[in-house]
Amino acid sequence: MITVASLAGFCFGVKRAVDRVIKLSENKAPGERIFTIGNLIHNPIVIDELAQKGVHALPQDESLLDRLTELCREASPDAKVSVIIRTHGVRREILEHAMVLSGNNPSFICIDCTCPYVQKIHRIVAEQTTPDSRLIIIGDKNHPEVDGIRSWAAGNVAIFASESEIEDEQNCQKQTIVVSQTTQKLTEWKKCQNKIRNLYTNALIFDTICSVTENRQTECETLSREVDLMLVIGGRNSSNTAKLYEVAKRNQSRSYLIERADELSGIPMTPDMNVGITAGASTPSSIIEEVYQTMSETMENEVLDFEKMIDESFKTLYTGAVVKGIITCVLNNEIHVDLGAKSTGVIAFDELTDNPQAKLSDLYKVGDEIEAKVVKVSDLDGIATLSRKRIEKDLNWQKIVEASTSGEILEGKIIEAVKGGLIMSISFVRVFIPASQSGLPKDGDLKTLVGTTQKCKIIDINEQKNRAVGSIRAVASEERKAKAEQFWKEIEVGKKYEGTVKSLTSYGAFVDLGGVDGMVHSSELSWRRIKHPSEVVNVGDVIVVYVKEFNPETKRISLGYKTEESDPWYIFTNKYSVGDVANVKIVSMMPFGAFAEVVPGADGLIHISQIAKEKIAKPEDVLTLGQTVDVKIIDIDMEKRKISLSIRALDEDEAEETDAE
């Protein structure tokens, strides 16, 4: 039996655009040229057919506006030019430029095939935003549809791909307008709405999501579990088709992605097989029907009516299917759901929540839409037993799967240390973190991370066994790289940083400045001569340093640690003047005198003639190393940084005072 998904093939917006362009190409005048801005859809067969009809794509790059102006100048009554705006739409300045050119030259025709749902978002954004407002778009910032929507905003614009990205955007006093990319996942859109309502009390939310893409994937999820072989039809460069293939492959290993019917010859099949067929949004119905008819002939089955088959596949409920329905009754122990089929859906309390204290009437309301998984179907009772918890588990696993390809950083709690690594729980999904990916040193104690919340990236996935492997170290590495990139953008000579001493060498200390390391040479650690950096700093010390010089190419940074305030000479001159008395320590002896430490790092000379009143042969006759004595400062040479001290002068002063008495 062959089952074709009811939502397979062109969506409304794509069909409308393709039909219009084909009609235009078939009725074009001699000499007329037709262009689309970018490929009209992601299907090579359709694009090739359009090219054969004389329809060519203009690249969407920085030269686009100039190219449109050039085409307008070339357009004439005998050589008309038609330009098609693709379904996703374009940036406002591109559309308006094309429309102005079209108004100025009747031979240059601009046809807007932007999807009506996308045009609706453009109108909402243009009408609702002001220079003082804030627009939030839920979607992929790199998607052409989102890029187009953003260009219609008058004020500030923020783009978030998921609920988690909205966390830090709080306390905004501006009027907040919220829209969604039309192809955003419905479940993620609902999460985002709830988060935004909590954070922005003045948010004006417009429901602009188109559920066709999500419904198509849900239908593929259901169908691929029930068949022996699954076919996904569409362009290999279409992300929409690729996603369908991923969904099918996850549930049915015998899933194949094809672009046309002639690729069926290489696929093994038997007449008794149950075969499922779905197709991406850019796949024409003619190709789907051709594949279906070819399959039917190959399997020697009776050719079924295409429309009847779609209708039957839509109405059938399968165990394991993901369905949506409207809540019709909320009881203390269960809720009832209208599924639009002959069976009524029933979800028991235990399949709705893990909280035994919860009241279903507080969680669910009659009239609400709910998504659940079919656990059992009883045609005799007319009851379909459903589970909400199982759909949430699947959704959480799907988030893990998507993160493995998107590189999204996830957050979870370390719940267990096991042989060879750790177990992290991410939305109740267990993810294995190998010891080498824990971020700890080779011999580090893994148990120290148990109970902590960590960020990780999914580095390996086994969809058939629902097993995932994550890396904490990869996240730390990326964060360090991001910090380093930001650091090099902001670094400048003289700028101060608080850093951590990372390691010591014989010639200096390496300091972690937050993603980037710099070095303080030994001569920059202290004003006095040191034998080793450990005399001043230790590994792990947090110190304030400043940039002396840097080289972005070699990534080398020379740091300074000693400052004018820590200069012993600065300390000395701020504390003492000529004539002052100081208590000093004898640090060395020379034939001509003794050197004494006045303040740490600043020594003065007690000339041999200034040691005693009487003449002595050598300083050692009166003084010893380490001895502390009182001296008088008799001279300070600021230029040469020399200090002259005298014990004799101090003795003479005392004698004069005695005589005066």
C-alpha positions in Angstrom: 0.0 0.0 0.0 1.2 3.5 -0.8 0.3 6.4 1.5 0.9 10.0 0.4 1.0 12.7 3.1 -1.9 15.1 2.9 0.4 18.1 3.2 3.0 17.0 0.6 4.0 19.5 -2.0 3.6 23.2 -2.7 2.3 25.4 0.0 -0.1 28.2 -1.1 2.5 30.9 -1.3 5.0 28.9 -3.4 2.2 27.6 -5.7 1.0 31.1 -6.3 4.4 32.4 -7.2 5.4 29.5 -9.5 2.0 29.6 -11.3 2.4 33.3 -11.9 6.0 33.1 -13.2 5.2 30.2 -15.5 2.2 32.1 -16.9 4.4 35.2 -17.4 7.1 33.2 -19.2 4.5 31.5 -21.5 3.0 34.9 -22.5 6.2 37.0 -22.7 6.7 39.2 -25.8 9.6 38.8 -28.2 12.7 40.4 -26.7 11.3 40.5 -23.2 13.5 39.3 -20.3 12.3 37.8 -17.0 14.3 37.8 -13.8 13.7 36.6 -10.2 15.6 38.1 -7.2 17.3 34.9 -6.0 16.0 31.5 -6.9 12.2 31.5 -6.8 12.1 28.2 -4.9 14.6 25.5 -3.7 13.8 22.9 -6.3 16.3 22.3 -9.2 13.7 20.8 -11.5 11.5 23.8 -11.2 14.4 26.2 -11.5 15.7 24.3 -14.6 12.2 24.4 -16.2 12.0 28.2 -15.5 15.5 28.7 -17.0 14.4 26.8 -20.1 11.4 29.2 -20.3 13.8 32.2 -20.1 13.5 33.0 -16.4 16.9 33.7 -14.7 17.8 34.6 -11.1 19.6 37.7 -10.0 22.1 37.2 -7.2 21.1 38.9 -3.9 24.4 40.7 -3.2 25.6 44.3 -2.8 25.4 44.9 -6.5 21.7 44.1 -6.7 20.4 47.7 -6.6 22.9 48.8 -9.3 21.9 45.8 -11.4 18.2 46.7 -11.2 19.0 50.2 -12.2 20.9 48.9 -15.2 18.1 46.6 -16.3 15.7 49.6 -16.0 17.9 51.6 -18.3 18.0 48.8 -20.8 14.2 48.2 -20.8 12.3 49.5 -23.8 8.9 48.8 -25.4 10.7 46.3 -27.7 12.8 44.8 -24.9 10.7 44.7 -21.7 12.2 43.5 -18.4 10.1 41.8 -15.7 11.6 41.3 -12.2 9.9 38.9 -9.7 10.1 39.3 -5.9 10.4 35.8 -4.5 8.0 34.3 -1.9 10.2 35.1 1.1 10.2 38.7 0.1 13.1 41.1 0.0 14.4 44.0 2.1 12.2 47.1 2.0 14.8 49.3 0.1 15.1 46.7 -2.6 11.3 46.4 -3.1 10.8 50.2 -3.1 13.8 50.7 -5.4 12.3 48.2 -7.9 8.8 49.7 -7.6 10.2 53.3 -8.2 12.1 52.0 -11.3 8.9 50.3 -12.5 6.9 53.6 -12.1 9.5 55.5 -14.0 9.8 53.1 -16.9 6.6 51.3 -18.1 8.9 48.8 -19.8 10.5 47.8 -16.5 7.9 45.7 -14.6 8.2 44.6 -11.0 5.9 41.8 -9.8 5.7 41.2 -6.1 5.2 37.5 -5.4 5.9 37.8 -1.7 3.8 35.3 0.3 0.6 37.0 1.5 1.4 35.9 5.1 4.9 37.5 4.8 3.3 40.7 3.4 1.0 40.8 6.4 4.0 40.8 8.7 5.5 43.7 6.7 2.3 45.7 7.1 2.1 45.0 10.8 5.7 46.0 11.4 5.4 49.2 9.2 2.2 50.3 10.9 3.0 49.3 14.5 6.6 50.3 15.0 7.9 53.9 15.6 11.4 55.3 16.2 10.7 54.9 20.0 9.3 51.3 19.8 11.1 48.0 19.9 10.4 45.1 17.5 11.1 41.5 18.6 11.2 38.9 15.7 11.2 35.2 16.7 13.1 33.5 13.9 16.4 32.8 12.2 18.4 36.0 11.8 20.1 34.6 8.7 16.8 33.7 6.9 15.9 36.0 4.0 12.3 36.3 5.3 13.6 37.6 8.7 16.0 40.0 7.0 13.1 41.4 5.0 10.8 41.8 8.0 13.6 43.6 9.9 13.9 46.2 7.2 10.3 47.4 7.7 10.8 48.4 11.3 11.1 52.1 12.3 12.7 51.5 15.7 15.0 49.1 17.5 14.9 45.5 16.4 15.9 42.3 18.3 15.9 38.8 16.8 15.7 35.7 18.9 15.8 32.1 17.6 14.3 30.5 20.7 12.8 31.1 24.1 16.2 30.8 25.8 17.7 33.8 23.9 15.1 36.1 25.4 16.3 35.6 29.0 18.5 38.7 29.3 16.2 41.2 27.5 14.3 42.6 30.5 13.0 45.9 31.9 12.4 47.4 28.5 10.2 50.6 28.8 9.5 51.0 25.1 6.4 49.8 23.3 7.3 46.2 22.3 5.9 44.7 19.1 6.3 40.9 18.6 6.0 38.9 15.4 7.3 35.5 14.2 8.9 34.1 11.1 6.1 32.3 9.2 7.9 29.0 9.3 8.9 29.2 13.0 8.0 26.0 15.0 4.6 26.4 16.7 5.8 24.9 20.0 8.8 27.2 20.2 6.6 30.2 19.3 4.2 29.4 22.2 7.2 29.2 24.6 8.5 32.5 23.3 5.1 34.2 23.8 4.8 33.0 27.4 8.4 34.3 28.1 7.7 37.7 26.5 4.4 38.2 28.4 6.3 37.6 31.6 9.1 40.0 30.7 7.2 42.7 28.8 3.9 43.8 30.3 3.4 46.2 27.4 4.1 43.7 24.6 1.8 43.7 21.6 2.0 40.2 20.1 0.9 39.3 16.6 0.4 35.6 15.7 2.1 35.5 12.3 3.3 31.9 12.3 2.3 29.6 9.4 1.8 26.1 10.8 2.1 24.3 7.4 5.8 23.5 7.8 5.4 22.1 11.3 2.3 20.1 10.4 4.1 18.7 7.4 6.9 17.5 9.6 4.5 16.1 12.2 2.7 14.2 9.5 6.0 12.8 8.2 6.9 11.8 11.8 3.7 9.8 12.1 3.8 8.2 8.6 7.5 7.2 8.8 6.8 5.1 11.9 4.0 3.1 10.2 5.6 2.2 6.9 8.3 -0.2 5.6 9.8 2.3 3.3 9.7 6.2 3.2 10.2 8.4 0.2 10.9 12.2 0.6 10.6 14.1 -2.7 12.2 17.5 -3.2 15.3 19.5 -4.1 18.5 18.4 -2.3 19.4 22.0 -1.7 16.0 22.7 0.0 16.3 23.0 3.8 12.6 22.2 4.1 13.0 19.0 2.2 16.2 18.1 4.1 14.4 18.5 7.4 11.6 16.1 6.3 14.3 13.6 5.3 15.9 13.9 8.7 12.5 13.2 10.4 11.8 10.2 8.2 15.3 8.7 8.6 15.1 9.0 12.3 12.0 6.7 12.4 12.5 4.5 9.3 16.1 3.5 8.3 14.8 2.7 4.8 14.1 6.3 3.9 15.2 7.9 0.6 15.5 11.4 -0.7 14.7 11.8 -4.4 14.1 14.6 -6.8 12.3 12.8 -9.5 10.6 9.5 -10.4 13.5 8.2 -12.5 15.5 7.8 -9.2 13.1 5.0 -8.0 14.9 2.3 -10.1 17.7 2.2 -7.6 15.5 1.6 -4.5 14.7 -2.0 -3.6 11.0 -2.7 -2.9 8.4 -5.5 -2.9 4.7 -5.5 -3.7 3.7 -6.2 -0.1 5.5 -3.2 1.3 3.8 -0.3 3.0 5.3 2.8 1.4 5.0 6.4 2.7 5.5 9.5 0.5 5.9 13.1 1.5 7.4 16.1 -0.3 8.9 19.5 0.5 7.1 22.8 0.1 8.9 23.4 -3.2 7.9 20.1 -4.9 5.2 20.4 -7.6 2.2 18.1 -7.3 3.0 16.8 -10.8 6.3 15.2 -9.6 4.5 13.7 -6.5 1.9 12.1 -8.8 4.5 10.9 -11.2 6.4 9.2 -8.3 3.2 7.7 -6.9 2.1 6.3 -10.2 5.6 4.9 -10.9 5.6 3.3 -7.5 2.2 1.8 -8.1 3.2 0.2 -11.4 6.5 -1.1 -9.9 4.7 -2.7 -7.0 1.9 -4.0 -9.3 -0.7 -2.3 -7.2 -3.9 -0.7 -8.4 -3.5 3.0 -9.1 -5.5 4.8 -6.5 -7.2 8.1 -6.8 -4.7 10.7 -5.7 -7.2 13.0 -3.9 -9.0 10.0 -2.2 -5.7 8.6 -0.9 -4.7 12.0 0.6 -8.1 12.2 2.4 -7.9 8.7 3.8 -4.3 9.2 5.1 -5.4 12.4 6.9 -8.3 10.8 8.8 -6.5 7.7 10.0 -5.1 7.6 13.6 -2.0 5.5 14.2 -0.4 4.3 17.4 2.6 6.5 17.9 1.2 9.3 15.8 1.5 12.9 16.9 -1.9 14.6 16.7 -3.4 18.0 17.5 -6.9 18.6 18.9 -9.2 20.9 20.8 -9.9 20.3 24.5 -13.7 19.6 24.9 -13.8 18.6 28.6 -11.5 19.0 31.7 -12.1 16.5 34.6 -10.1 16.0 37.8 -8.4 12.9 36.4 -8.4 13.4 32.6 -9.2 15.6 29.7 -11.1 14.9 26.5 -9.9 16.1 23.1 -11.7 16.4 19.8 -9.2 15.1 17.1 -11.5 15.7 14.1 -11.7 11.9 13.6 -14.2 9.1 14.6 -12.3 8.5 17.9 -12.3 10.8 20.9 -8.9 11.5 22.5 -8.5 10.9 26.2 -5.4 12.0 28.2 -5.1 10.7 31.7 -3.7 12.8 34.6 -0.5 10.8 34.8 0.1 11.4 31.1 -0.3 15.2 31.5 1.8 16.0 34.5 4.3 14.6 37.1 3.0 16.9 39.8 0.4 15.0 42.0 -0.8 18.3 43.5 -1.6 19.9 40.2 -5.2 20.7 39.2 -5.9 20.0 35.6 -8.5 22.8 35.5 -5.7 25.3 36.3 -3.4 23.9 33.5 -6.0 23.3 30.7 -9.1 25.1 29.5 -11.9 24.0 27.2 -11.2 25.3 23.7 -7.4 25.2 24.0 -5.4 23.4 21.4 -3.2 20.6 22.6 -0.7 18.3 20.9 -0.2 14.7 22.1 1.0 11.2 21.0 -1.4 8.4 20.3 -0.8 5.5 22.7 -3.7 3.2 21.8 -6.7 3.3 19.5 -9.9 1.3 20.3 -12.3 1.3 17.4 -14.8 -0.7 19.6 -15.0 2.0 22.2 -14.3 4.9 19.9 -11.5 6.1 22.3 -7.9 7.1 21.4 -5.7 7.0 24.4 -3.2 9.9 24.2 -0.1 11.1 26.1 1.2 14.7 26.5 4.2 13.6 28.5 5.5 11.4 25.6 5.3 14.3 23.2 7.3 16.5 25.5 9.9 13.8 25.9 10.1 13.5 22.1 10.3 17.3 21.8 13.1 17.5 24.3 15.0 14.7 22.4 14.4 16.5 19.2 15.9 19.7 20.7 19.0 17.6 21.4 19.1 16.3 17.9 18.7 19.7 16.4 21.4 21.1 18.7 23.8 18.4 17.3 23.6 20.0 13.8 23.0 23.6 14.7 25.7 23.8 17.3 23.4 25.4 19.8 24.7 25.6 23.3 22.5 23.7 25.8 22.4 23.9 29.6 21.8 21.0 32.0 22.6 19.6 35.4 25.3 17.1 36.2 23.4 14.3 38.0 26.0 11.5 38.1 29.7 10.6 37.8 30.1 7.3 35.9 33.0 5.3 34.6 34.8 7.4 32.0 32.7 10.6 32.4 29.6 12.3 33.6 25.8 12.2 33.0 24.1 15.5 32.3 20.3 15.9 32.4 19.0 18.3 29.8 15.3 18.7 30.0 15.1 15.1 31.4 17.2 13.8 28.5 20.5 12.0 29.7 23.6 13.2 27.9 27.0 11.5 28.4 30.0 13.9 28.9 33.3 12.0 28.5 36.0 12.8 31.1 38.1 14.4 28.3 35.3 16.7 27.5 34.5 17.7 31.1 36.8 20.7 31.2 38.6 19.3 34.2 42.4 18.5 34.2 43.3 15.0 33.2 43.4 13.7 36.7 40.6 16.0 38.0 37.9 14.7 40.3 34.7 14.3 38.2 32.6 14.2 41.4 33.2 17.8 42.0 30.9 18.7 39.1 28.0 16.6 40.3 25.0 18.8 41.2 26.3 21.8 39.2 24.7 23.4 36.2 26.9 23.4 33.1 26.7 24.4 29.5 27.5 21.9 26.8 27.5 21.3 23.0 26.2 18.0 21.5 29.2 16.5 19.6 27.8 13.1 18.8 24.3 11.6 18.4 22.8 8.2 17.9 19.1 8.8 16.9 18.2 5.1 16.7 19.3 4.5 20.3 18.4 8.0 21.6 22.0 8.5 22.9 23.8 11.8 22.9 27.4 12.8 23.8 28.2 16.3 24.9 31.2 18.5 25.6 31.6 21.1 28.4 35.1 21.8 27.2 33.9 22.8 23.7 31.7 25.5 25.2 34.5 26.8 27.4 36.8 26.9 24.3 34.2 28.8 22.3 33.6 31.3 25.1 37.3 31.8 25.5 37.6 32.4 21.7 34.7 34.9 21.8 36.3 36.7 24.7 39.6 36.8 22.9 38.1 38.3 19.7 36.3 41.0 21.8 39.6 41.6 23.7 41.6 42.3 20.6 38.9 44.8 19.4 39.2 46.8 22.6 42.9 46.6 23.6 45.0 49.7 23.7 48.3 50.8 25.3 47.9 51.9 28.9 44.6 50.1 29.4 44.4 48.4 32.8 43.1 44.8 33.3 42.5 42.6 36.3 44.1 39.3 35.5 45.1 36.0 37.1 48.7 34.8 37.3 48.6 31.6 35.1 52.3 30.5 35.2 55.8 31.6 36.1 59.0 31.3 34.2 62.6 32.4 35.0 62.0 35.6 33.0 58.5 36.7 33.9 54.9 35.9 34.8 52.1 35.0 32.4 48.7 36.5 33.2 45.3 35.4 32.0 43.4 38.6 31.1 40.1 36.7 30.3 40.6 34.6 27.2 44.0 36.1 26.3 47.4 35.8 28.0 49.9 38.5 28.4 53.4 38.5 30.0 54.9 40.7 32.7 58.7 40.6 32.4 60.6 40.2 35.6 61.9 43.8 35.2 58.3 45.0 35.2 57.3 43.1 38.3 59.3 45.1 40.8 61.4 48.2 41.1 64.1 46.2 42.8 66.1 43.5 41.2 64.6 40.1 41.7 66.0 36.6 41.0 62.7 35.0 40.2 59.0 36.3 39.7 57.9 34.2 42.7 59.5 36.8 44.9 56.6 39.1 43.9 53.6 37.0 42.7 52.4 33.4 42.8 50.2 31.3 40.5 46.6 32.1 41.1 47.2 35.6 42.3 44.7 38.2 41.0 46.7 41.4 40.0 46.1 44.6 38.2 48.3 45.1 35.1 48.4 47.5 32.2 49.3 47.2 28.6 52.8 48.4 27.6 52.7 47.2 24.0 50.9 44.5 21.9 51.1 42.9 18.5 47.7 41.6 17.1 49.5 39.6 14.4 51.7 37.6 16.7 49.1 37.8 19.6 51.7 38.9 22.0 51.0 41.4 24.8 53.7 43.0 27.1 52.3 44.0 30.4 53.4 46.3 33.2 52.8 45.7 36.9 55.0 48.2 38.7 53.6 51.7 38.8 54.8 55.2 39.9 52.9 54.8 43.2 54.9 51.6 43.9 58.3 53.2 42.9 60.5 53.1 46.0 62.0 56.5 45.0 58.4 58.0 44.8 57.7 56.5 48.2 60.9 57.9 49.7 60.6 61.4 48.3 57.0 61.6 49.5 58.0 60.6 53.0 61.4 62.2 53.6 63.3 65.5 53.0 66.8 66.7 53.6 67.3 67.1 57.3 64.9 64.4 58.3 65.9 61.6 60.6 65.3 58.0 59.5 65.8 54.6 61.0 67.6 52.5 58.4 69.0 49.0 58.0 72.6 48.4 57.0 72.5 46.2 53.8 76.1 46.2 52.4 79.6 47.4 53.2 82.1 49.0 50.9 85.6 50.4 51.5 84.2 54.0 51.1 81.1 53.5 53.3 78.0 51.5 54.1 74.7 51.3 52.2 71.5 51.4 54.2 67.9 50.7 53.2 65.8 53.8 53.9 62.5 52.3 52.4 62.3 48.9 50.7 64.0 49.4 47.3 65.6 52.8 48.1 69.1 52.7 49.6 71.3 55.6 50.8 75.1 55.8 51.3 76.6 56.5 54.7 80.1 57.7 53.6 82.9 56.4 55.8 83.5 60.0 56.9 79.9 60.3 58.1 79.9 57.1 60.2 81.6 58.4 63.3 83.2 61.6 64.7 86.6 60.0 64.9 88.4 58.6 61.8 87.9 54.9 61.1 89.7 52.5 58.8 86.7 50.7 57.5 82.8 50.7 58.0 83.0 47.3 59.7 84.8 48.9 62.6 81.5 50.5 63.7 78.7 48.9 61.8 77.5 45.3 61.1 75.2 44.0 58.3 71.6 43.9 59.3 72.1 46.5 62.1 69.4 49.3 62.3 70.6 52.8 63.1 69.2 56.3 63.1 70.7 58.6 60.5 70.2 62.1 59.2 69.4 62.7 55.5 72.0 65.3 54.5 71.5 65.3 50.7 69.0 64.0 48.0 70.1 64.0 44.3 66.8 63.9 42.5 68.3 63.6 39.0 70.6 60.7 39.9 68.3 59.3 42.5 71.0 59.2 45.2 70.6 59.6 49.0 73.4 60.7 51.3 73.1 59.7 55.0 75.0 60.6 58.1 75.3 59.1 61.6 77.9 61.7 62.5 75.7 64.6 61.7 73.0 63.2 63.9 75.6 62.8 66.8 76.8 66.3 66.3 73.2 67.6 66.4 72.7 65.8 69.7 75.9 67.2 71.1 74.9 70.8 70.2 71.6 70.3 71.9 73.4 69.0 75.0 75.8 72.0 75.1 72.8 74.4 74.6 71.3 73.0 77.7 
